């Protein structure tokens, strides 16, 4: 069996890279595409606390006054397995929410803007004419008592 020359190895590497790019482009994205996630406080007169992270990155805890935002950029892992979550705490409720994965990315097209509103977090779906995808708070605020039994 002949040994591969350096040029043959480079040619094979180039072909594999092109095949991965073609495959990823067929799925609607390039591996080099940069994703953006923005979490914006849309609750007038209130500060909110957020803690965002993935399995690889902890983005820290941030307090956002009204109209402020926290933004981060990243490249999706090969295979599209990148996921980001945020713990959100407001005076209206709190919870842990997935703010980025491949399903949500199809709704926001590389720019995922989350508006944190009084009734819960809402994704601005740029792929759907800006319609909001809203989720209710998972936990009610601490000052609301349960109904008597």
C-alpha positions as semicolon CSV with decimal commas, in nm:
position;residue;x (nm);y (nm);z (nm)
1;X;0,000;0,000;0,000
2;X;0,139;0,337;-0,096
3;X;0,185;0,602;0,167
4;X;-0,014;0,918;0,122
5;X;0,180;1,223;0,022
6;X;0,140;1,550;0,201
7;X;-0,057;1,687;-0,095
8;X;-0,295;1,390;-0,082
9;X;-0,359;1,445;0,288
10;X;-0,429;1,815;0,225
11;X;-0,664;1,730;-0,062
12;X;-0,858;1,483;0,154
13;X;-0,883;1,737;0,438
14;X;-1,009;2,001;0,194
15;X;-1,270;1,763;0,052
16;X;-1,393;1,670;0,400
17;X;-1,418;2,037;0,498
18;X;-1,613;2,119;0,182
19;X;-1,846;1,824;0,241
20;X;-1,918;1,947;0,596
21;X;-1,988;2,300;0,471
22;X;-2,219;2,174;0,196
23;X;-2,405;1,953;0,444
24;X;-2,440;2,234;0,695
25;X;-2,547;2,480;0,423
26;X;-2,813;2,232;0,313
27;X;-2,946;2,255;0,669
28;X;-2,971;2,633;0,628
29;X;-2,655;2,736;0,809
30;X;-2,281;2,749;0,770
31;X;-2,050;2,624;1,042
32;X;-1,883;2,966;1,043
33;X;-2,210;3,154;1,109
34;X;-2,203;3,360;1,427
35;X;-2,509;3,351;1,649
36;X;-2,623;3,639;1,868
37;X;-2,848;3,616;2,174
38;X;-2,983;3,930;2,341
39;X;-3,180;3,928;2,667
40;X;-3,353;4,264;2,723
41;X;-3,539;4,387;3,031
42;X;-3,879;4,505;2,905
43;X;-4,037;4,553;3,250
44;X;-4,073;4,925;3,317
45;X;-3,942;5,047;3,652
46;X;-3,789;4,714;3,754
47;X;-3,445;4,556;3,765
48;X;-3,420;4,190;3,666
49;X;-3,148;3,936;3,741
50;X;-3,024;3,691;3,479
51;X;-2,771;3,408;3,483
52;X;-2,700;3,260;3,139
53;X;-2,487;2,957;3,058
54;X;-2,426;2,655;2,834
55;X;-2,256;2,326;2,909
56;X;-1,925;2,493;2,813
57;X;-1,966;2,858;2,918
58;X;-2,096;3,037;3,228
59;X;-2,175;3,395;3,130
60;X;-2,220;3,511;3,490
61;X;-2,497;3,681;3,685
62;X;-2,616;4,021;3,561
63;X;-2,865;4,275;3,693
64;X;-3,041;4,463;3,415
65;X;-3,232;4,787;3,472
66;X;-3,533;4,862;3,251
67;X;-3,444;4,874;2,877
68;X;-3,090;4,739;2,934
69;X;-2,976;4,419;2,768
70;X;-2,713;4,148;2,793
71;X;-2,571;4,026;2,461
72;X;-2,336;3,742;2,370
73;X;-2,202;3,591;2,049
74;X;-2,091;3,237;1,968
75;X;-2,052;2,976;1,697
76;X;-2,271;2,667;1,705
77;X;-2,086;2,342;1,766
78;X;-2,047;2,089;1,485
79;X;-2,365;1,886;1,489
80;X;-2,572;2,182;1,611
81;X;-2,581;2,072;1,974
82;X;-2,513;2,415;2,127
83;X;-2,773;2,513;2,389
84;X;-2,789;2,817;2,616
85;X;-3,014;2,861;2,920
86;X;-3,092;3,158;3,142
87;X;-3,219;3,171;3,499
88;X;-3,447;3,477;3,504
89;X;-3,568;3,649;3,820
90;X;-3,817;3,938;3,827
91;X;-4,076;4,077;4,067
92;X;-4,343;3,909;3,849
93;X;-4,197;3,558;3,846
94;X;-3,888;3,353;3,771
95;X;-3,767;3,038;3,602
96;X;-3,505;2,863;3,394
97;X;-3,553;2,897;3,017
98;X;-3,380;2,766;2,708
99;X;-3,282;3,076;2,510
100;X;-3,091;2,907;2,228
101;X;-3,091;2,571;2,053
102;X;-3,129;2,469;1,690
103;X;-3,512;2,477;1,706
104;X;-3,521;2,830;1,843
105;X;-3,253;2,943;1,597
106;X;-3,489;2,863;1,309
107;X;-3,731;3,117;1,459
108;X;-3,479;3,396;1,509
109;X;-3,232;3,349;1,221
110;X;-2,895;3,410;1,395
111;X;-3,024;3,702;1,609
112;X;-3,228;3,579;1,904
113;X;-3,382;3,870;2,092
114;X;-3,559;3,783;2,418
115;X;-3,782;4,050;2,574
116;X;-3,833;3,984;2,944
117;X;-4,185;4,107;3,011
118;X;-4,413;4,111;3,316
119;X;-4,592;3,793;3,207
120;X;-4,277;3,602;3,102
121;X;-3,991;3,585;2,850
122;X;-4,077;3,641;2,482
123;X;-3,866;3,556;2,177
124;X;-3,897;3,798;1,884
125;X;-3,939;3,556;1,593
126;X;-3,766;3,741;1,309
127;X;-3,825;3,443;1,080
128;X;-4,201;3,490;1,140
129;X;-4,245;3,865;1,084
130;X;-4,143;3,950;1,440
131;X;-4,430;3,765;1,608
132;X;-4,360;3,698;1,975
133;X;-4,317;3,347;2,113
134;X;-4,393;3,396;2,485
135;X;-4,369;3,161;2,780
136;X;-4,533;3,216;3,120
137;X;-4,328;3,240;3,437
138;X;-4,249;2,894;3,576
139;X;-4,251;3,020;3,936
140;X;-4,481;3,293;4,072
141;X;-4,329;3,581;4,265
142;X;-4,250;3,514;4,631
143;X;-4,505;3,767;4,759
144;X;-4,806;3,585;4,609
145;X;-4,962;3,338;4,849
146;X;-5,126;3,016;4,737
147;X;-5,504;2,996;4,732
148;X;-5,653;2,863;5,058
149;X;-5,770;2,502;5,042
